Amino acid sequence: PSRYTYPNLMEKREFTISIPSADYVCEADFFGIASGETTDKFAATGLTPVKASAVDAPYVGEFPVILECRVSAVTEIGAHTQFIGTILDLKTDESVLDAEGKPDRSKLRPFAYDPLQVEYFTMAASAGKAFSCGKKFTV
């Protein structure tokens, strides 16, 4: 475990997950490539660190969805360590909610990394209705 975050996770057993919108793809990319040991990522990107209310860890103030978690399991997987967390608090900016108060992915504009193309892609379009489109096949 050579990541700067690893000792903090092992000691505090708490963490946050800050989910950005596509507006912040370059800032999120920088957070993944720069080391917190040598770089103040918040200062470098101009993003705002906010003290979480349920855990002893910061989150990114500009990101619309925040999960505050406590480590519930740690598994060594080769050269990596997998941390499983229990969500203690969820914060969602109202600007990404629909009229019923549910997250609206077209407003949130989440994105995912495609390692084959080495690129980020948004996930706003529907590919099919879950538990419905597969009903055309019989078992």
JOJOFEN-V179885 format. One line per field, one symbol per residue. psi: psi as a letter, one per 30 degrees, with the letter a starting at -180 (. if undefined). burial: 1 if it has 9 or more other C-alpha atoms within 8 Angstrom, else 0. Layout:
psi->???
burial->???
This chain:
psi->jgkefeeeeeefgllljjjllffgeeeeeeeffkkfefkjeeeefgljkkklffliklljefkfkkkklkkfkkkkjbglkkkklkkfkkkkkffglafggkkjffeehlllkjfefhlkklhfkkflkkgeffffkl.
burial->0001010110001111111111011001011000110000110000101001001111111011111111100100000010101011010100011000001110011110010000010110000000000000000
